Amino acid sequence: MSLFDSFSPTDYRYNVTALKPYLSEAAFIKYKARVESSLVRVLAERGFCSQEVAREVELASREIDAEEVYREDARIKHDIRALVNILRNKVSDEAKPFIHAMATSYDIVDTANALRYRDAVRDVLLKDMLTLEKIWIDLARREKDTIQIGRTHGQHAEPITFGFAIAQYINRWGNRILKVRDAIDNLVGKFSGAVGAYNASSLFFEDPESLEREILESLNLKPAELSTQIVPPETFTDFLHSIVSSFGVLANYARDMRNLQRSEIGEVGEPYDEAQVGSSTMPQKRNPINFENVESAWKKFMPQMVTMYLDQVSEHQRDLTNSLTQRYIPELLVIFTSSIRKMIRVTKKLRVDTVNIHRNFQMNSDMLLAEPLYILLAFYGHPNAHEHVRNLTEQSYRTKKPLCDLIQKDSTLQPYLTRFTSDQKKLLSNPSNYIGIASKKTEKIATLWEKRLLTINLI
């Protein structure tokens, strides 16, 4: 089948090849076969079957073919039993009884999911998150002294620096990296049987929990402290929350950069290929398609978190209402990784237009005097500083006269202005000095996250 015969654009448009060994359906079947093999290997170590049987099953698990399993699934209408039947077809009669011995389907499925999500995140997704973090650190340092107007409610507010604007994403993203890492470390497996009470394994083992521990230890997983037919759903819920909340940070960055790319603002620009077309009818267009794409992807997959919350509810020891929904978790991971990679490519070559940044800053720079003026006036004893300065700004808007001129001509303010220090007077004469510690804070955040991620061996 051609890739373009697929239903999902995730396959033909937003594919991440590096995730196929973990998240494709073929990979899922291999992971489930690996869990089946681990069961037999531990049984062999306990003398329950021979080492030759364990080797047979391990070899069969490596040779498993997804198409074979799906043909059998179509025949018997049960995916795990189909896998078991195909594995049994590949081994000797001596080995057959030990495949899936004492196991229920979700001993295999939940354990395999924990394994593949952990591996996909450690081997691919976290590395991409770290790459973007480093790019943001470099960008923030480079632009830490680039004076920019801060904006609240879409309006000019106070001076910051462009590096400081990026530093918030360094900090938010860094915290998400830690949350994702912690979430995959908390994923657990199970081998406790059909209702979680170890009914089947207790037929043969005095301490069936020790068998569960050994099987999961062989896969570098911990067992759930208590499971039903499924692991406690909160481990997967917390994992998905770490991903979806990270996606929100990425979408926020994309929104900010897209707004700064508006024609009338023009402070940043996406890299643009020489042959790239912005519009089918307007040859001059250069649209922020990558930033828009990331926010659109977030809008599509963010609501999946609601489904994960719904999946926490399962009747008694288990029902099947989470079965279909959880099959879509890999698609979320693929789209999230694809979006990270898109932001890596764009941010590496992001064009920062310092001319436009300065122009926009100067547009209302006179009004930036208002906050420091009112605070200083109040400090030096003015009885109603905020209201007085607000009236002056209204007068400036109405008359188009500069606020600084109105301040100097206001005789009622002179007794207070004379008490200002020389540094305070300089600040009022040059609003670009009113940036607080934006530059220092940018460097502090960049250094903090470099050290923090290095300390925990993530860089």
C-alpha positions in Angstrom: 0.0 0.0 0.0 1.3 3.4 -0.9 2.0 5.8 2.0 -0.5 8.1 0.5 -3.3 5.5 0.7 -3.2 6.1 4.5 -6.1 7.7 6.3 -4.0 9.7 8.8 -1.9 12.7 7.8 0.4 11.6 10.7 1.6 8.8 8.3 2.0 10.7 5.1 2.7 14.2 6.3 4.0 14.4 9.8 5.9 11.1 10.1 8.9 10.7 12.4 10.9 7.8 11.0 13.0 7.6 14.2 9.9 6.6 16.2 8.9 3.7 14.0 11.0 1.1 16.0 9.0 2.0 19.1 5.5 3.3 18.1 4.5 1.6 14.8 2.1 -1.3 15.0 4.9 -3.6 13.9 7.1 -2.3 16.7 4.2 -2.8 19.2 3.9 -6.5 18.2 7.7 -6.9 18.6 7.5 -5.3 22.1 4.7 -7.7 23.1 6.6 -10.6 21.8 9.6 -9.5 23.8 7.5 -9.5 27.0 6.3 -13.0 26.2 9.9 -14.1 25.7 10.9 -12.5 29.1 8.3 -14.6 30.8 9.7 -17.8 29.4 13.3 -16.8 30.2 12.4 -16.2 33.9 10.6 -19.5 33.9 13.7 -21.2 32.6 15.9 -19.4 35.2 13.5 -20.9 37.9 13.8 -24.4 36.4 10.2 -24.4 35.2 11.3 -25.1 31.7 14.6 -25.7 30.0 17.0 -23.0 28.8 16.7 -24.4 25.3 12.9 -23.7 25.4 13.7 -20.1 26.5 16.1 -19.7 23.6 13.5 -21.1 21.1 10.9 -18.6 22.3 13.4 -15.7 22.2 14.4 -16.5 18.7 10.7 -16.8 17.7 9.9 -13.5 19.3 12.6 -11.8 17.3 11.3 -13.3 14.0 7.7 -12.2 14.7 6.0 -10.7 11.7 3.1 -8.2 12.1 1.3 -9.4 8.9 1.3 -12.9 10.2 -0.2 -11.8 13.5 -2.8 -9.7 11.8 -3.9 -12.5 9.5 -4.4 -14.7 12.6 -6.2 -11.9 14.4 -8.6 -11.6 11.5 -9.3 -15.3 11.9 -9.8 -15.6 15.7 -10.7 -11.9 16.5 -8.2 -11.6 19.4 -4.9 -9.8 19.0 -2.9 -11.2 21.9 -4.1 -14.8 21.3 -3.1 -14.3 17.7 0.4 -13.3 18.8 0.6 -16.3 21.0 -0.6 -18.7 18.3 2.0 -17.3 15.8 4.8 -17.7 18.4 3.7 -21.2 19.2 3.8 -22.0 15.5 7.5 -21.1 15.5 8.6 -23.3 18.4 8.8 -27.0 19.3 6.0 -28.9 21.0 8.1 -28.8 24.2 8.2 -25.0 24.1 4.6 -24.4 23.2 3.0 -24.7 26.7 5.3 -22.0 28.2 4.3 -19.2 25.8 1.9 -17.0 27.6 1.9 -19.4 30.6 -0.2 -17.9 33.5 -0.5 -14.6 31.6 -3.5 -12.5 30.7 -3.5 -10.2 27.7 -2.9 -7.0 29.6 0.1 -8.5 31.5 1.6 -8.3 28.0 -0.1 -5.1 26.6 0.4 -2.7 29.5 3.9 -3.9 30.1 4.8 -3.6 26.4 3.3 -0.1 26.3 5.3 1.0 29.3 8.5 -0.4 27.6 8.0 1.2 24.2 6.9 4.6 25.5 9.8 4.7 27.9 12.3 3.7 25.1 10.8 6.1 22.5 11.0 9.0 25.0 14.5 8.3 26.2 15.9 7.5 22.8 14.2 10.1 20.6 11.7 12.5 22.2 13.8 13.7 25.2 16.8 14.2 23.0 14.8 16.5 20.7 13.4 18.4 23.7 17.0 19.0 24.9 18.1 20.1 21.4 15.4 22.7 21.3 16.3 23.8 24.9 19.9 24.3 23.9 18.9 26.3 20.8 16.7 28.6 23.0 19.6 29.0 25.4 21.9 30.1 22.6 19.2 32.5 21.2 18.5 34.0 24.5 22.1 34.7 25.3 22.7 36.2 21.8 19.7 38.6 22.2 19.8 39.2 26.0 20.7 42.9 25.5 18.3 43.5 22.5 15.8 46.0 23.9 12.2 45.0 23.1 8.9 46.4 24.2 7.1 44.0 26.5 3.5 43.4 25.8 0.5 42.5 28.0 -3.0 42.2 26.6 -1.5 42.8 23.1 -0.5 46.3 24.2 2.9 47.9 24.8 3.8 47.6 28.5 7.4 47.9 29.7 10.8 47.4 28.2 12.3 43.9 28.3 14.9 42.3 26.0 14.2 39.7 23.3 16.5 37.3 25.1 14.4 37.7 28.2 11.3 36.8 26.2 13.0 33.6 25.1 14.2 32.9 28.6 10.6 32.2 29.8 10.5 29.3 27.3 13.9 28.0 28.5 12.5 27.8 32.0 9.1 26.4 31.1 10.5 23.8 28.7 13.2 22.8 31.2 10.6 22.1 33.8 8.6 20.0 31.2 11.7 18.0 30.3 12.0 17.0 34.0 8.3 16.2 34.2 8.6 14.0 31.1 11.6 12.2 32.4 10.0 11.6 35.8 6.8 10.4 34.1 8.6 7.7 32.0 10.6 6.6 35.1 7.3 6.0 36.9 5.8 3.8 34.2 5.1 0.3 35.5 4.3 -3.1 34.2 2.4 -6.0 35.6 2.2 -9.8 35.7 -0.6 -10.4 38.1 -3.1 -12.1 35.9 -6.7 -11.6 34.8 -8.0 -9.7 37.9 -4.7 -8.7 39.5 -4.8 -11.3 42.3 -2.1 -13.6 40.9 -4.6 -16.4 40.6 -2.9 -18.3 37.8 0.7 -17.9 38.9 -0.2 -18.8 42.5 -1.0 -22.3 41.2 2.7 -22.9 40.7 4.6 -20.3 42.8 4.4 -19.8 46.6 5.4 -16.1 46.0 3.9 -15.1 42.7 4.9 -11.5 43.3 8.6 -12.5 43.1 7.9 -14.0 39.7 6.3 -10.7 38.6 9.3 -8.7 39.9 11.8 -10.9 38.1 10.0 -10.7 34.8 9.8 -6.9 35.0 13.3 -6.5 36.3 14.5 -8.4 33.2 12.9 -5.6 31.2 14.1 -2.8 33.6 10.6 -2.1 34.8 9.0 -2.0 38.2 5.7 -3.7 38.9 2.6 -1.8 39.9 2.2 -2.0 43.7 -1.3 -3.4 42.9 -3.0 -3.9 39.6 -6.3 -5.3 38.4 -6.3 -6.7 34.9 -4.6 -3.4 34.0 -2.0 -1.3 35.6 -3.3 1.7 37.6 -4.2 4.1 34.8 -2.7 7.1 36.6 0.8 6.2 35.4 -0.2 6.5 31.8 -2.3 9.5 32.6 0.6 11.3 34.3 2.8 10.4 31.3 0.4 11.8 28.8 -0.1 15.0 31.0 3.7 15.6 30.8 3.5 15.4 27.0 0.4 17.5 26.5 1.5 20.2 28.9 4.9 20.3 27.1 3.0 20.6 23.9 1.2 23.6 25.4 4.6 25.4 26.0 5.5 24.7 22.4 2.2 26.1 21.1 2.6 29.2 23.2 6.1 29.8 21.7 4.7 29.3 18.3 1.8 31.8 19.0 4.2 34.4 20.2 6.6 34.1 17.3 3.7 34.1 14.8 2.4 37.4 16.3 5.9 38.9 16.2 6.0 38.0 12.5 2.9 40.0 11.7 3.6 42.5 8.9 2.9 45.5 11.1 5.3 44.2 13.8 7.9 42.3 11.8 10.3 41.6 14.7 11.1 38.0 13.7 10.8 36.0 10.6 10.7 32.3 9.8 13.5 31.1 7.5 12.2 30.9 4.0 13.4 28.7 1.2 14.3 30.2 -2.1 11.6 28.3 -4.0 9.0 28.4 -1.2 5.5 29.6 -2.1 3.5 31.6 0.4 0.3 31.9 -1.4 -1.3 30.3 -4.5 -2.4 33.8 -5.6 -0.3 36.4 -3.8 3.4 35.9 -4.9 4.7 38.3 -2.2 3.3 36.3 0.8 5.7 34.9 3.4 3.4 33.2 5.9 4.4 31.9 9.3 3.3 28.4 8.4 5.6 26.4 10.8 4.4 28.4 13.8 0.8 28.0 12.7 1.3 24.3 12.1 2.6 23.7 15.6 -0.3 25.5 17.2 -2.8 23.6 15.0 -1.2 20.3 15.9 -1.5 21.2 19.6 -5.2 22.1 19.1 -5.9 18.7 17.6 -4.1 16.6 20.2 -4.4 18.6 23.4 -8.1 17.3 23.9 -6.7 13.8 23.9 -5.8 14.5 27.6 -9.5 14.6 28.3 -9.8 11.1 26.9 -7.0 10.0 29.1 -8.8 11.3 32.2 -11.9 9.4 31.0 -9.8 6.3 30.7 -9.1 6.4 34.4 -12.6 5.0 34.9 -12.8 1.2 34.3 -15.5 -0.9 35.8 -14.5 -3.3 38.5 -11.3 -5.1 37.6 -11.4 -3.9 34.0 -13.6 -3.2 31.0 -12.7 -2.6 27.4 -13.6 1.1 27.1 -10.0 2.2 27.1 -8.8 -0.2 24.5 -9.5 1.8 21.3 -8.6 5.2 22.8 -5.2 4.1 24.1 -4.2 2.9 20.6 -4.0 6.6 19.6 -1.3 7.5 22.2 1.5 6.8 19.7 0.1 9.3 17.3 0.2 12.0 19.9 3.9 11.2 20.6 4.7 11.3 16.9 2.9 14.6 16.3 4.5 16.2 19.3 8.0 15.0 18.2 7.3 16.2 14.7 6.3 19.7 16.1 9.5 19.8 18.2 11.6 19.1 15.2 9.8 21.8 13.2 10.6 24.3 15.9 14.2 23.2 16.0 14.6 23.8 12.3 12.9 27.2 12.4 14.4 28.5 15.6 17.9 27.6 14.4 17.5 30.1 11.5 15.1 32.5 13.1 15.6 36.0 11.7 15.5 38.6 14.5 14.9 42.1 13.0 16.5 44.5 15.4 15.5 47.5 13.2 11.9 46.7 13.6 12.3 45.8 17.3 13.8 49.3 17.8 11.1 51.0 15.7 8.3 49.3 17.7 10.0 50.2 20.9 10.2 53.9 19.9 6.5 54.0 18.9 5.3 54.5 22.5 8.6 54.9 24.3 7.5 58.2 25.8 4.7 56.6 27.6 7.0 54.1 29.3 7.9 56.9 31.7 4.5 56.6 33.3 5.2 53.6 35.7 8.6 54.7 37.0 7.4 58.3 37.3 4.4 57.4 39.4 6.4 55.0 41.6 9.1 57.6 42.3 6.5 60.3 42.9 4.7 58.2 45.4 8.0 57.3 47.1 8.8 61.0 47.5 5.5 61.7 49.0 3.0 62.6 46.3 -0.4 62.0 47.8 -2.1 60.7 44.6 0.7 59.8 42.2 -1.0 57.1 40.1 -4.0 59.2 39.3 -1.9 62.3 38.6 0.3 60.5 36.1 -2.7 58.7 34.5 -4.3 62.1 33.8 -1.0 63.3 32.2 -1.0 60.2 29.9 -4.6 60.9 28.9 -3.6 64.5 28.2 -0.7 63.3 26.1 -2.9 60.9 24.1 -5.5 63.7 23.5 -3.1 66.5 22.6 -0.4 64.4 21.0 2.2 66.2 23.1 5.0 64.1 24.5 4.5 62.9 28.1 8.0 64.1 29.0 7.1 67.7 28.0 3.9 67.6 30.0 5.9 66.4 33.0 8.4 69.2 32.8 5.7 71.8 32.4 3.7 70.5 35.4 4.6 72.9 38.2 2.9 70.7 40.9 5.5 68.0 40.2 8.6 70.1 40.4 9.0 69.8 44.2 9.1 66.0 43.9 11.2 65.9 40.7 14.0 67.9 42.3 14.4 65.1 44.9 15.0 62.5 42.3 18.6 61.1 42.2 20.7 61.6 39.1 20.2 57.9 38.1 16.5 58.3 38.5 16.5 61.4 36.3 18.5 59.6 33.7 16.1 56.7 33.7 13.2 59.1 33.0 15.0 60.7 30.2 15.8 57.4 28.5 13.1 54.7 28.8 15.4 52.1 27.3 17.2 52.1 30.7 14.1 50.9 32.4 14.6 47.2 31.8 15.1 46.0 35.4 17.4 43.0 35.4 16.0 41.5 32.1 19.5 40.9 30.7 20.9 39.5 33.9 17.9 37.3 34.5 18.2 35.9 31.0 21.8 34.8 31.6 20.8 33.4 35.0 18.1 31.3 33.5 20.3 30.1 30.7 23.1 29.1 33.1 20.6 27.5 35.6 19.1 25.2 33.0 22.5 24.3 31.5 23.7 23.2 34.9 20.5 21.6 36.0 20.2 19.4 32.9 23.9 18.6 33.0 23.7 17.5 36.6 21.0 15.0 35.9 22.8 13.7 32.8 20.3 15.0 30.3 22.9 17.2 28.5 
